[in-house]
Amino acid sequence: MIGTLRPGGRCPGRLTPAGLLWGGLGSAVAIAAVTAPGALDARDDINHAALRFSAHLDPAARALHELVAAVQTQPAAPGPAPRDTAAPAAPRAPRPGAAVAADRMAALRAAADGLPRLSAPVGDLERELSAWLTAATAARPAALPADRAELTDRVLVRASRLTDAVYQEYDQARADASRAREAMGLRLALGAAALLALLCTLTMLMWCRIVLPLATLERTLGAVASGRPGRLPAVPRRSWLSHAHAETQRVQLALKEERWAARRDREALRSNGTAAMGLRHILTVTEQPGPGVRSHGDTVAAEGLIAGDFLDTVALPGGATALLQGDIAGHGVQAGLLAAQVKYAALAALRLGRGPEAAVQAAWSALAHEDERFATLAVVVVDPAAGALHWLNADHEEPFLRRATGEVERLAATGPLVGSLITEPDSSWSVRSTAFARGDLVVLCTDGLTEARNAAGHQLGDTTVATVLREGPPDPVAMVRALYLAVEDHGADWQRDDVTILAADTTCRPAPARTTATGHRP
């Protein structure tokens, strides 16, 4: 952590950011200005030495070797010509050795053209070779064999001296290249030292002006967060961290206020929290479904812990499972208390095997004395044995039915909402039925899901929910999670309305029961 870096430390002397920065940059630029030209010169020297080897010395040595070989292998001149001098003898063609020697001499002259110290030995060799070539290509021998041998020896002596000069040039070129490489290495080392000095300068600058002040701020914020607020250290107004210092002061004040508010809320929660948690449990707890049915549900309250929505699953006497979901107008504790009454009134009727109609009538009796309160209610009975689904929808958000084929249907309303305006509860709601096979999935939700609005005011909408159902996993737990993630991705304001989702499917088709669970004939 930064706090381990001795936050109370200081930069040595009168070290300032400007002095550090300009000093480091000046040193780096000065060293670079000295080393860069020398490094370039050393590179040119290395290139020049390489050029001497490739373009001059190597071709010269090769041409000289071939010239000596041609001179040494030149055959002897023929015997004396006939004494008949009536007609002049025609010049004979140059022998192969002489032609090669002449060609190699031209190549040697061209290779030594860029080496001034070889010009004199090359000139001497060229003169001796010219005399040798004249004797070798004459129509009639102008000299005795002993003289021709002497010419050959003189050419070979000059060639030997030139060979020594070429090897001296080799040694000199190697020495020049070695010195150039050493000079370049030294200058590169100086350049690396300049970069290292600049890096050390910048590191020290960051340490003094950023790391140490941040360490001090961290120590102070840690004390504030742990309940031991301290006085913030002074930071120069023109410091790089002056803005961060001001924000830290604001955070420190906000933490003090939040600590006071949290202490007040803890006291209130200690007195009312047990009742609120118990009421939330009553509204959101679900029983185990009947055989062959899987279900899962959840509620996100708009205000605090208590929602006006409720849900439950009930294993009915005949082996079927009833899914119950309702939405009381409003949120908060008052709506939650009324929702608990409505929920358990409907559950009592379902547990007695009275069917969805009796359940909604019992819910109406709990709301009959509430002039300003009403509720929507949906009761869905899943009967795996019969492969059927029966539902009653009292103006609730129409449940979604996703078939195993991916097709999505809606379970339409079968009666008005539940409230004191209903005067004839016995005939206000009806039950409808549809097939429900393995792989089908039914999803009950409140209007807080489909009407969830983002910051721009756009609702999530039925189409988006249907798309999530069509593309989502056929598992109740995973589907409920996918729908809540869709609300989150939409950027919805969770405080606008409660969002409750309950999903169920069948895992198998048990043996048919002798009595129906719904109390009515499908």
Beta strands, then each sheet from edge to edge (+ up, - down):
strand 1: 293-300
strand 2: 309-315
strand 3: 321-328
strand 4: 374-383
strand 5: 388-394
strand 6: 400-402
strand 7: 408-410
strand 8: 418-419
strand 9: 432-435
strand 10: 441-445
strand 11: 499-506
sheet 1: 1+ 11- 10+ 6- 7+
sheet 2: 2+ 3- 4+ 5- 9+
sheet 3: 2+ 3- 4+ 8-
end
